[in-house]
Amino acid sequence: MDITIHTSVLPHDDPDASLAFYRDTLGFEVRSDVGSGTMRWITVGPAGRPDTSLLLAPPAADPGITEDERRTVVEMMAKGTYGWILLATEDLDATFEKLQAGDADVIQEPTEQPYGVRDCAFRDPAGNQIRIQELR
């Protein structure tokens, strides 16, 4: 069996702010941007890696969840406890400096973790945690 991760999904509550963060701050390519207003589905991904994407989607668009569940998702997003993604880079210090200079919301500076990785963490405009590990 040959299976790979093609797309992961994170919620957004302000598509323009999320687009600016992933495109301008993280340097991701915009692959698609469909919909209008707050009901936009934006696909971004690392430059030169067309096989890996991140879909930024409106959290209230899923017809399979209840109003109570929608409220819970929105509340968790506001607290920064709903979505997160783990990225990797070969030069964590340079990546951290670039993100910090881009006014990203820093929640952890580069740190050597007791479980054997060095990483840092930010929040995107929707409150999603973005952790970046250093490749070794």
Disulfide bonds with the S-S distance in Angstrom:
none
